Amino acid sequence: AGMHPQTLRIYERRGLLDPARTSGGNRRYSEADIGLLMRIAQLTDEGLNLEGVKRVLALEAEVARLQGELDLARAEGDQAVAAVHRQYRRDLVPMKESVTIYRGRRAR
């Protein structure tokens, strides 16, 4: 990510980043970590301090979590509506099949 190692350690100490480690203790940064580092750099460039960055990242994670819940709820709602429509189609009988002509005598 082109950052000074000390900067990376500060981010880690502040809880902004938690890279994987090798058995020898060396940090291994994933693509997700690099994306996070780029987001941190963007926020600090915009003038946020590290506590502000931490708060923004937490809020963004919460928004993503809530968006996932919303997407799931929408999908479940769509499935429920489709199930009701299928049931309606099964319950409805075509007119030709439901009308029986009675050819008996008329009451007077």
Order of alpha helices (4+ residues) and beta strands (2+ residues): alpha-beta-beta-alpha-alpha-alpha
